Amino acid sequence: METDGIATPFGRRAMTLGMLASQAIVKAIPPEASIDKWKLYRWLCEARPKLRVSDRALSVLNALMSFYPKTELAAGDSMVVFPSNMQLSLRTHGMAETTLRRHLAALVDAGLLMRRDSPNGKRYVRRDREGEIGEAFGFSLAPLLARAGEIEQLAAAVTAERLLLLQLRERITLVRRDIVKLIETALEDGLAGDWMQFEAEYRVQILALPRIATPEILTAVLSALEALRTQILKCMEEQIILHNTAGYPDQTERHKQNSKPDSTSDLEPRFESKQDGKAEFQPGPVAMADAAAGIETGNSVGTGKSLDREMARRPVPPLGAGPEPQKPYPLPLVLQACPEIIPFGPGGTISGWRDLMTAAVVVRSMLAISPSAYENACAVLGPENAATVIACILERSGHINSAGGYLRDLTRRAERGEFTLGPMLMALARANGAPAKRAG
């Protein structure tokens, strides 16, 4: 075994303390030590991040180990390999000689190889008459055998860290899915709560994730996301419990729309049939009062042209005509998701649902949506939700070819129970980011 004396480098290469340490470790190898070289190489590949060597350097080491004739590295054998740079280049798929030298130096600095330079710096071997190796000059693989136990432990540590990272990423993915689904459900069902603030906190935590994360970073992010999920669940569970206990006769329940076809509302206009079979528009008291106010102030109110009268064209759906209109979403949420509609309100502001519906009529005309399409949407979705859909279409008008066709498609889907406003509003709120300026 080549453990006698000191091996100093040839030429201008300086002797380092690291080289002395590697030679001291080699001298301490137990006589009975041995290890399968390819098993050891697999450990090296696992422990590469800890050893701080590149994959190209490991490919050079693989080529060097392939020149060792035996499968096992044993303490009693000479573990010096002496291929030329040309042979090494062939076994490393044509690697350039300068690149080979750089990676060989990196392996020596990492303590995985040890140089045994000849007097003239060449790599060669002297054999006896029986052909056995007497003395060899090249690279010794003895440091690999000396550090086999350390390399195995490093490989096990890297494997455990990789599994921990995988588990943390899986848990973060599950918590992220829970938070997104819970916020969407709360918005769709109209639950009270600062859901946009929850969404903002969620995005802050997600943006804090680096491209290459450590277990410590992922653990902190996971704890923050789990705490946020607990807050959301607590907020939702409190409202669910209150909702389920609401059954007393003196408690005010959700407003039910009157679906009798012959009933009239004081706030809604109506259509009356004449003898010729044509329907004549009859404005309700509110619309008549608005028209009278317009006459008193000198403003002309054209037949069928007034904003209030156009909003009021929605006929009352007959019994069994379709699903009950969805509950309107909070107006501040609508304005936050669709700020583009605010300037179209009366006086350039929107302070209530009536202002939003007035603005929706103006936008409907601007987007070339037919009155029949808007009236049908009001009948199916309700006037508030129809105005909300118009605001959403205005927000995405640059991506919609036919606003009228899109509105009719959403209305048909709502009739079949396949469309709700929650996801659309949430997506627009995320896209707009900052809360919209609210009037009033």
DAQUI-V917553 format. One record per residue. N is the residue number from 1. RES is the residue in one letter. SS is DSSP state (A for helix, B for strand, O for the rest). PHI is phi in radians with two decimals (none if undefined). D_CENTER is the distance of its C-alpha to the mean C-alpha in whole Angstrom. Layout:
# DAQUI-V917553
((N	RES	SS	PHI	D_CENTER) (N	RES	SS	PHI	D_CENTER))
This chain:
# DAQUI-V917553
((1	M	O	none	57) (2	E	O	-1.59	56) (3	T	O	-2.02	56) (4	D	O	-1.56	60) (5	G	O	1.32	60) (6	I	O	-2.06	57) (7	A	O	-1.84	55) (8	T	O	-1.72	55) (9	P	O	-1.31	53) (10	F	O	-1.50	55) (11	G	O	1.23	56) (12	R	O	-1.44	54) (13	R	O	-1.17	51) (14	A	O	-1.56	51) (15	M	O	-1.35	52) (16	T	O	-2.17	49) (17	L	A	-1.16	49) (18	G	A	-1.11	46) (19	M	A	-1.12	48) (20	L	A	-1.09	51) (21	A	A	-1.12	48) (22	S	A	-1.10	47) (23	Q	A	-1.18	51) (24	A	A	-1.17	51) (25	I	A	-1.14	49) (26	V	A	-1.10	50) (27	K	A	-1.15	54) (28	A	O	-1.61	52) (29	I	O	-1.17	51) (30	P	O	-1.08	53) (31	P	O	-1.10	55) (32	E	O	-1.60	54) (33	A	O	-1.20	50) (34	S	B	-2.80	49) (35	I	B	-2.73	45) (36	D	B	-1.17	44) (37	K	A	-1.16	43) (38	W	A	-1.37	40) (39	K	A	-1.11	39) (40	L	A	-1.11	39) (41	Y	A	-1.16	37) (42	R	A	-1.11	34) (43	W	A	-1.09	34) (44	L	A	-1.07	34) (45	C	A	-1.12	31) (46	E	A	-1.18	29) (47	A	O	-1.52	30) (48	R	A	-0.94	30) (49	P	A	-1.06	27) (50	K	A	-1.31	30) (51	L	A	-1.40	32) (52	R	O	1.06	31) (53	V	O	-2.14	32) (54	S	O	-1.46	31) (55	D	A	-1.17	30) (56	R	A	-1.17	33) (57	A	A	-1.12	35) (58	L	A	-1.19	35) (59	S	A	-1.19	36) (60	V	A	-1.18	39) (61	L	A	-1.11	39) (62	N	A	-1.05	39) (63	A	A	-1.14	42) (64	L	A	-1.12	44) (65	M	A	-1.16	44) (66	S	A	-1.22	45) (67	F	O	-1.41	48) (68	Y	O	-1.39	49) (69	P	O	-1.24	51) (70	K	O	-1.65	50) (71	T	O	-1.38	47) (72	E	B	-1.88	48) (73	L	B	-1.55	48) (74	A	B	-2.09	51) (75	A	O	-1.14	53) (76	G	O	-1.43	56) (77	D	O	-1.81	55) (78	S	O	-1.41	55) (79	M	O	-1.85	51) (80	V	B	-1.63	52) (81	V	B	-1.96	50) (82	F	O	-2.39	52) (83	P	O	-1.29	50) (84	S	O	-1.34	51) (85	N	A	-1.10	48) (86	M	A	-1.14	49) (87	Q	A	-1.15	48) (88	L	A	-1.09	45) (89	S	A	-1.09	44) (90	L	A	-1.12	45) (91	R	A	-1.46	43) (92	T	O	-1.90	40) (93	H	O	1.11	39) (94	G	O	1.41	41) (95	M	O	-1.11	40) (96	A	O	-1.15	42) (97	E	A	-1.13	44) (98	T	A	-1.12	43) (99	T	A	-1.17	40) (100	L	A	-1.03	41) (101	R	A	-1.09	43) (102	R	A	-1.13	40) (103	H	A	-1.29	38) (104	L	A	-1.11	42) (105	A	A	-1.12	42) (106	A	A	-1.14	39) (107	L	A	-1.15	39) (108	V	A	-1.16	43) (109	D	A	-1.13	41) (110	A	O	-1.38	39) (111	G	O	1.37	42) (112	L	O	-1.71	41) (113	L	O	-2.28	44) (114	M	B	-2.39	47) (115	R	B	-1.38	50) (116	R	B	-2.20	53) (117	D	O	-1.43	55) (118	S	O	-1.37	58) (119	P	O	-1.01	61) (120	N	O	-1.80	60) (121	G	O	1.46	56) (122	K	O	-1.46	56) (123	R	O	-1.80	55) (124	Y	B	-2.79	57) (125	V	B	-2.40	59) (126	R	B	-1.94	63) (127	R	B	-2.02	64) (128	D	O	-1.51	67) (129	R	O	-1.17	70) (130	E	O	-1.45	68) (131	G	O	1.54	65) (132	E	O	-1.36	63) (133	I	B	-1.25	61) (134	G	B	-1.60	63) (135	E	B	-2.59	61) (136	A	B	-2.24	57) (137	F	B	-2.19	56) (138	G	B	2.96	52) (139	F	B	-2.05	49) (140	S	B	-1.61	49) (141	L	O	-1.58	46) (142	A	A	-1.02	48) (143	P	A	-1.04	45) (144	L	A	-1.13	43) (145	L	A	-1.16	45) (146	A	A	-1.14	46) (147	R	O	-1.83	42) (148	A	A	-1.04	41) (149	G	A	-1.10	41) (150	E	A	-1.09	38) (151	I	A	-1.11	36) (152	E	A	-1.10	36) (153	Q	A	-1.14	35) (154	L	A	-1.10	32) (155	A	A	-1.10	31) (156	A	A	-1.13	31) (157	A	A	-1.15	29) (158	V	A	-1.13	26) (159	T	A	-1.11	26) (160	A	A	-1.12	25) (161	E	A	-1.16	23) (162	R	A	-1.14	21) (163	L	A	-1.15	21) (164	L	A	-1.12	20) (165	L	A	-1.05	17) (166	L	A	-1.10	16) (167	Q	A	-1.14	17) (168	L	A	-1.13	15) (169	R	A	-1.12	12) (170	E	A	-1.10	13) (171	R	A	-1.14	14) (172	I	A	-1.12	11) (173	T	A	-1.07	9) (174	L	A	-1.14	12) (175	V	A	-1.15	12) (176	R	A	-1.06	8) (177	R	A	-1.09	10) (178	D	A	-1.05	13) (179	I	A	-1.11	12) (180	V	A	-1.10	11) (181	K	A	-1.14	14) (182	L	A	-1.15	16) (183	I	A	-1.14	16) (184	E	A	-1.09	16) (185	T	A	-1.11	19) (186	A	A	-1.09	20) (187	L	A	-1.21	20) (188	E	A	-1.13	22) (189	D	A	-1.54	24) (190	G	O	1.23	25) (191	L	O	-1.25	25) (192	A	O	-1.33	26) (193	G	O	2.68	24) (194	D	O	-1.50	22) (195	W	A	-1.23	19) (196	M	A	-1.20	18) (197	Q	A	-1.20	18) (198	F	A	-1.07	16) (199	E	A	-1.11	13) (200	A	A	-1.14	14) (201	E	A	-1.11	14) (202	Y	A	-1.09	11) (203	R	A	-1.19	9) (204	V	A	-1.09	12) (205	Q	A	-1.17	11) (206	I	A	-1.21	7) (207	L	A	-1.20	9) (208	A	O	-1.36	12) (209	L	O	-1.30	10) (210	P	O	-1.36	12) (211	R	O	-1.15	12) (212	I	O	-2.01	15) (213	A	O	-1.76	15) (214	T	O	-1.76	18) (215	P	A	-0.99	18) (216	E	A	-1.12	20) (217	I	A	-1.15	17) (218	L	A	-1.14	14) (219	T	A	-1.11	17) (220	A	A	-1.13	17) (221	V	A	-1.14	14) (222	L	A	-1.09	14) (223	S	A	-1.09	17) (224	A	A	-1.14	16) (225	L	A	-1.18	14) (226	E	A	-1.14	16) (227	A	A	-1.12	19) (228	L	A	-1.13	17) (229	R	A	-1.08	16) (230	T	A	-1.09	20) (231	Q	A	-1.09	21) (232	I	A	-1.11	19) (233	L	A	-1.08	21) (234	K	A	-1.10	24) (235	C	A	-1.10	24) (236	M	A	-1.27	24) (237	E	A	-1.14	26) (238	E	A	-1.09	29) (239	Q	A	-1.27	29) (240	I	A	-1.14	29) (241	I	A	-1.11	32) (242	L	A	-1.10	34) (243	H	A	-1.18	33) (244	N	A	-1.23	35) (245	T	O	-1.52	38) (246	A	O	-1.43	38) (247	G	O	-2.54	41) (248	Y	O	-1.42	45) (249	P	O	-1.16	47) (250	D	O	-1.61	47) (251	Q	O	-1.65	43) (252	T	O	-1.35	42) (253	E	O	-1.74	39) (254	R	O	-1.11	37) (255	H	O	-1.13	39) (256	K	O	-1.78	40) (257	Q	O	-1.31	41) (258	N	O	-1.27	45) (259	S	O	-1.80	45) (260	K	O	-1.28	48) (261	P	O	-1.19	49) (262	D	O	-1.73	52) (263	S	O	-1.53	51) (264	T	O	-2.18	51) (265	S	O	-2.07	49) (266	D	O	-1.22	50) (267	L	O	-1.77	47) (268	E	O	-2.02	46) (269	P	O	-1.29	49) (270	R	B	-2.46	50) (271	F	B	-1.88	51) (272	E	B	-2.03	55) (273	S	B	-1.46	57) (274	K	O	-1.82	60) (275	Q	O	-1.16	63) (276	D	O	-1.43	62) (277	G	O	1.51	58) (278	K	O	-1.65	56) (279	A	B	-1.53	54) (280	E	B	-1.97	55) (281	F	B	-1.29	52) (282	Q	B	-2.10	53) (283	P	O	-1.20	52) (284	G	O	-1.37	51) (285	P	A	-1.03	53) (286	V	A	-1.13	50) (287	A	A	-1.10	50) (288	M	A	-1.13	54) (289	A	A	-1.13	54) (290	D	A	-1.11	51) (291	A	A	-1.13	53) (292	A	A	-1.12	56) (293	A	A	-1.08	55) (294	G	A	-1.14	54) (295	I	A	-1.19	58) (296	E	A	-1.14	59) (297	T	O	-1.54	57) (298	G	O	1.56	58) (299	N	O	-1.59	55) (300	S	O	-1.52	55) (301	V	O	-1.97	53) (302	G	O	-1.25	53) (303	T	O	-1.14	53) (304	G	O	1.35	50) (305	K	O	-1.81	48) (306	S	O	-1.15	47) (307	L	A	-1.12	44) (308	D	A	-1.11	45) (309	R	A	-1.25	46) (310	E	A	-1.22	44) (311	M	A	-1.13	41) (312	A	O	-1.54	44) (313	R	O	-1.29	44) (314	R	O	-1.14	42) (315	P	O	-1.30	44) (316	V	O	-1.27	44) (317	P	O	-1.19	43) (318	P	O	-1.23	45) (319	L	O	-1.08	45) (320	G	O	1.42	43) (321	A	O	-1.36	41) (322	G	O	2.86	38) (323	P	O	-1.18	35) (324	E	O	-1.14	36) (325	P	O	-0.97	34) (326	Q	O	-1.23	30) (327	K	O	-1.19	30) (328	P	O	-1.11	30) (329	Y	O	-1.47	27) (330	P	O	-1.00	27) (331	L	A	-1.05	29) (332	P	A	-1.03	27) (333	L	A	-1.17	24) (334	V	A	-1.10	25) (335	L	A	-1.21	26) (336	Q	A	-1.20	23) (337	A	A	-1.35	21) (338	C	O	-2.26	24) (339	P	A	-1.26	26) (340	E	A	-1.15	27) (341	I	A	-1.49	30) (342	I	A	-1.04	31) (343	P	A	-1.11	34) (344	F	A	-1.53	35) (345	G	O	-1.30	36) (346	P	A	-1.05	40) (347	G	A	1.25	41) (348	G	A	1.35	37) (349	T	O	-2.36	36) (350	I	O	-2.32	35) (351	S	O	-2.00	36) (352	G	O	-2.88	36) (353	W	A	-1.12	35) (354	R	A	-1.11	38) (355	D	A	-1.14	37) (356	L	A	-1.14	34) (357	M	A	-1.17	36) (358	T	A	-1.11	38) (359	A	A	-1.12	36) (360	A	A	-1.12	34) (361	V	A	-1.14	38) (362	V	A	-1.12	38) (363	V	A	-1.18	34) (364	R	A	-1.00	35) (365	S	A	-1.17	38) (366	M	A	-1.16	37) (367	L	O	-1.50	34) (368	A	O	1.06	37) (369	I	O	-1.57	36) (370	S	O	-1.19	39) (371	P	A	-1.02	41) (372	S	A	-1.14	41) (373	A	A	-1.14	37) (374	Y	A	-1.24	36) (375	E	A	-1.12	39) (376	N	A	-1.14	38) (377	A	A	-1.13	34) (378	C	A	-1.11	36) (379	A	A	-1.18	38) (380	V	A	-1.52	35) (381	L	A	-1.59	32) (382	G	O	1.71	35) (383	P	A	-1.10	35) (384	E	A	-1.15	33) (385	N	A	-1.21	30) (386	A	A	-1.10	32) (387	A	A	-1.12	32) (388	T	A	-1.12	28) (389	V	A	-1.09	27) (390	I	A	-1.06	29) (391	A	A	-1.10	27) (392	C	A	-1.16	24) (393	I	A	-1.11	26) (394	L	A	-1.08	27) (395	E	A	-1.11	24) (396	R	O	-1.94	23) (397	S	A	-1.09	26) (398	G	A	-1.22	26) (399	H	A	-1.93	23) (400	I	O	-2.04	26) (401	N	O	-1.30	29) (402	S	O	-2.22	31) (403	A	A	-1.16	30) (404	G	A	-1.12	33) (405	G	A	-1.10	32) (406	Y	A	-1.16	29) (407	L	A	-1.12	30) (408	R	A	-1.12	32) (409	D	A	-1.13	30) (410	L	A	-1.12	28) (411	T	A	-1.13	31) (412	R	A	-1.08	32) (413	R	A	-1.16	29) (414	A	A	-1.16	29) (415	E	A	-1.09	33) (416	R	O	-1.52	31) (417	G	O	1.32	29) (418	E	O	-1.85	26) (419	F	O	-2.39	24) (420	T	O	-2.32	23) (421	L	O	-1.40	23) (422	G	A	-0.95	20) (423	P	A	-1.04	17) (424	M	A	-1.13	18) (425	L	A	-1.12	19) (426	M	A	-1.13	16) (427	A	A	-1.12	14) (428	L	A	-1.19	17) (429	A	A	-1.12	17) (430	R	A	-1.15	13) (431	A	A	-1.16	15) (432	N	A	-1.37	18) (433	G	O	1.27	16) (434	A	O	-1.22	20) (435	P	O	-1.05	22) (436	A	O	-1.28	25) (437	K	O	-1.25	28) (438	R	O	-1.87	30) (439	A	O	-1.66	34) (440	G	O	1.48	37))
